[in-house]
Amino acid sequence: MRVNFTVNGRPQEADDVWEGESLLYVLRERLGLPGSKNACEQGECGSCTVRLDGVPVCSCLVAAGQAEGRDVVTVEGLADFAKQRGEQGGCASGASGASGASGSCGTSLQDAQGWSAKGQDSQTGEGTELAPIQQAFIDAGAVQCGFCTPGLLVAADEMLERNPNPSDADIREALSGNLCRCTGYEKIMDAVRLAAARQGEAV
Amino acid sequence: MSTPNGTPTKITQGSQTKGGIGESTLRPDGTLKVTGEFAYSSDMWHEDMLWGQILRSTVAHAEIVSIDTSEALALAGVYAVMTYDDLPTEVKNYGLEIQDTPVLAHGKVRHHGEPVAIVAADHPETARRAAAKIKVEYRELPVITDEASATAPDAILVHEGRDDHHVGHVPHPNIVHRQPIIRGDVAAARERADFVVEGEYTFGMQDQAFLGPESGLAVPEEDGGVHLYIATQWLHSDLRQIAPVLGLPERKVRMTLSGVGGAFGGREDLSMQIHACLLALRTGKPVKIVYNRFESFFGHVHRHPAKLYYEHGATKDGKLTHVKCRIVLDGGAYASASPAVVGNAASLGVGPYVVDDVDIEAIALYTNNPPCGAMRGFGAVQACFAYEAQMDKLADAVGVDRVEFRQLNAMEQGTIMPTGQPVDSPAPVAELLRRVKAMPLPPEQQWLSAGEEADVRQLPGGLSNTTHGEGVVRGVGYAVGIKNVGFSEGFDDYSTAKVRMEVIAGEPVATVHTAMAEVGQGGVTVHAQIARTELGVTQVTIHPADTQVGSAGSTSASRQTYVTGGAVKNSCELVREKVLEIGRRRFGSYHPAWATAELLLEGGKVVTDGGEVLADLVDVLEDESVEVEAEWRHRPTEAFDLRTGQGNGHVQYSFAAHRAVVEVDTELGLVKVIELACAQDVGKALNPLSVVGQIQGGTIQGLGVAVMEEIIVDPVTAKVRNPSFTDYLIPTILDTPTIPVDVLELADDHAPYGLRGVGEAPTLSSTPAVLAAIRNATGLELNRTPVRPEHLTGS
């Protein structure tokens, strides 16, 4: 079958998709976006977390066909997504609720579809513009092997969008669906606190 | 064949970073990892590539009566199906130390999940379906599952006709290796003891559970060889095992390290490496194999489950008189690293204490359980769990505070190990305990800290809302451990580093090329720091790790910063000498200091030890490049005597202490670990941020096996019951407490920069500290780990 959907702001068309393929498989193997990771394929580890119409989901549990006509954000598009949100004064930046018609936190479908990721050709990634949560993960030492990192970033970014001043218990609750085996989570906590603090300063 | 997309480990760190050793410089691969561009082995892609799939045994112990691959071969999209009969050479086994592991099962399977056949197809689902169409007829055999069944007089031998170098000294062919350690006279010492405590302990089977499953891409090359892009812990060890099976000289098997999604010992053994290469050479196409989580539980060895029997004695003034112990490790169906794990368990079996009279025996069994081998802590973890429980028990018997009792018996520099080896560098065991005890305790009833209402998220049971504080009891426990650093028992544990220095775009640049497997630990960060410190440059390029440079040894045994870090330092020093020679040749006549002073490279310049600038590196080098590739070795070690266990077997020791604070819902048997504080001596923290990250990560793997992690193997069928993240639980961020860390830096004068290997020690003491805290809260004896709710409620 053919699946049409938007990924990181760009319309995508995947052909010859077998009905049993997951959104994760199509992203990784058909669209060349391997940033979302496959670590358990049963929704336990969160390594494949992407946003589907703004909602964080385990893309391993979403059939590719379910993404038809919908909007997906992966870690590859996170920096531009966050930048766009900042420019539009989304909840995460503390400005009023321009991100949705109801004024609620979160990104509306309309907003999500209204931006696109830029190309990125650096071999080393140096000079790459990063989302605040991405920079905070590097600065706080929250990255070791890094396999859990993409999913955690998408989940943490979404939480900070909803809850710009999370308590430690809030952070732990929001990220409880994302397993990390290297860090013991302490530096991930530090990174999310750091990103929240920097967000606060930027207001 | 062309290169597959993504050269994952080529990393350049920017000139804005000035950091040498001792600074918390940031990971050079950090940006790639947070943008999703870092290419892990499972992300490798090549046009025209096929997907490999492994068919694994559905039973633990059986003769293979027949294998019929015809239906699988007939499936559209299938390019190859291979069994034992298709192996190209007479070398059909591999193994780290003992080559007892079949590449594909031959006539018999010895554990649940053993590889029987391999398939290559154009879609992973096609490959899976084809594998499912292979018909294997098994004739089941009785299973050997424990010491009693393994050593029974009429026991079936897991391996008939063993000819490895351990078979001559083991009491039964189903015992892989036995290491006794006898020192002093335990019988006489027991007479002096005022108190004797005994205990029998059980340690469950833990999985490394690295998040990036086993995977790799094998690309056939025009010269008949193969290029393997792989996630591993030791490229050259893989190469040594792969090439003979393929019938290729090692130079025709090129290996490049792909991004590694964690390891923790689980990638020391081969997994899909040979299978992918076989299929690539058979089909002439690139073949990628990626395990899913289910298969990953069968695709690597686990931490040895163990039974440990201990007797400790002490005088009434609290001094240890003797320790007698027997440690039985279940090695499963194949040897893997079992012999070395036995050596560690035995030699570190009494812990970081002074005791002159010891009688230790450690063995590893061959059984039909899943193969067990390396995991962070490597034999020392199981022993620490048991001896620390014993130390609490004995302290209570003597009537001394548990921490004080440990301090009374703590080893220090100069202490003689049970192996007769003197501890010849700082061993601040009592000090680490003092520090961890001195940290402030978390507030009582911390679940009320947010307000008057209980925050259930901070209580046992969490959002299941099982208690608002009723039935919740707090406990505190302490533990300390000792781990060896580096490969022991006479192993030639060297590493190689190639370092080049040249001027690029008007700036001196160093390139560091090693075969070190970066598995997340941050070795690449540290190598760049060392090069900056030694060569005075800001720009350091870390070359991708591959087999085009000499071996770096394994990323295990807490050894890489010590050994490959040592090799990088050594090669940098040799490069510096050559650069200074060039400088003397070009500029020596201009300033007498070139001949007389101690010269350093700092800030891109040649300077005297007094700080006088003699020349710019740019002017010294001009268009010359200086390159050195050299091996580096730490002090040699010796084998342990097979009867007495005596010998200078270890390179260095590493020490950590933990204090655990837990809250237990005693009605439901639910445990919440509130805090796990750690104090560790690291000799010298080359990168403090990474050091703390290692300590915290190791601590939580210890927490996991204390309260949740266990591979359940059916005692009747020897089949694995819980091969998934739904059924094998590892700690989430909700299960994880705060982890305050106190880092002590007492230099080991034998090691580069005085550093001490960091990665493993925190995994040892974490588990017994949590168990001690749960015992403290509940008053229960708890002689097994992990602790499950039913152990706490008695139901």
Interface residues (C-beta under 8 A of the other chain):
Chain A: W18 G20 R28 E29 G32 L33 P34 G35 S36 K37 N38 A39 C40 E41 Q42 E44 C45 S47 T74 V75 E76 L78 A79 Q120 Q123 T124 G125 E126 T128 L130 Q134 Q135 F137 I138 D139 G141 V143 Q144 C145 G146 F147 C148 T149 P150 L153 S167 A169 I171 R172 E173 L175 S176 G177 N178 L179 C180 R181 C182 T183 G184 Y185 E186 K187 I188 M189
Chain B: T7 K10 I11 T12 G14 S24 L26 R27 P28 D29 G30 T31 L32 K33 V34 T35 G36 E37 F38 A39 Y40 S42 D43 W45 H123 E125 Q208 A209 F210 L211 G212 P213 G259 V260 G261 G262 A263 F264 V290 N292 R293 A450 D455 R457 Q458 L463 V519 G520 Q521 G522 L689 S690 V692 G693 Q696 G697 G698 T699 I700 Q701 S724 F725 T726 I730 P731 T732 I733 L734 T736 T738 I739
